[in-house]
Amino acid sequence: MGTQITKAVIPAAGLGTRFLPATKAMPKEMLPVVDKPAIQYVVEEAVASGLSDILMVTGRNKNALENHFDRMTELEAMLERKGDHARLARVRESNELADIHYVRQGDPRGLGHAVLRARMHINHEPFAVLLGDDIIDARDPLLTQMIDEQMKRNTSIVALMEVDPSQIHMYGAAAIEPTDDPDVVRITGLVEKPSAEEAPSNLAIIGRYVLRPEVFDILEHTAPGKGNEIQLTDALQEMAANPDETGGVYGVIFRGRRYDTGDRLDYIKAIVQLAVDREDLGVDLKPWLHEFVKQMD
């Protein structure tokens, strides 16, 4: 049985170049998904999974992230004077979610380097990593399942999802062996962004990890890989190849609802999908969408 996990790391130092010019002065993590920034969905997922201590790895021009999860006393006082308690509660919600800390990455040297920047905060405990581009629907508690598997197996866990082989070059791909659970596999190898011909499977790593602290020692000596960046996938490949020393790596196959906010088209889809499911928006949005589609035919 593994150690209870309470800490999460959220890398948020990317430049958001796919969303320029919107991200020229605003962090991509602050782009709104309906009426909340994308990063808040990710923090809420961590908290719902029992992770109350969160470290964000940020970079230059990311002050808006810290401001969002901080108090804004002037706005709160104004809403209180107006008696607008519903909006006041929503404003306060973000700064009451968790104990949030921040560390700068400095040079953008890849996801592995961003995770390594969390070493002093994490110390020698297992921890979760949540990528801000991936929103997992709250009705599909992926991270909770991953934490349960980590504690049961005392190993490192990554989230996997089946993708079309033509899309595998956008992800890390896993070579796997089955276990007695159809949703859990043992990972025997990982390849970062392979071509469809080189990919060991169509099981792609998506942005959730629950890792043993041994990953830090490996990241310390991991050489730059794909894109001349320090890749977390390369460190996990080494862990998978040395299970006696590192506990190995297992994967949880996710079959639920995931929204990719790191791609412009998928970002738009995410907004529509989440808005349609909202009680306050879906009733009016669904018939409008039907009419809009008819006009496009």
Helices and strands as residue ranges (DSSP letters): E 7-11, G 17-19, G 28-30, E 32-33, E 36-37, H 38-48, E 53-58, H 63-68, H 73-82, H 85-95, E 99-104, H 111-116, H 119-122, E 127-130, E 134-136, H 142-153, E 156-162, G 165-170, E 172-178, E 184-192, E 203-211, H 214-220, G 226-228, H 232-241, H 243-246, E 249-253, E 258-260, H 264-276, H 282-296
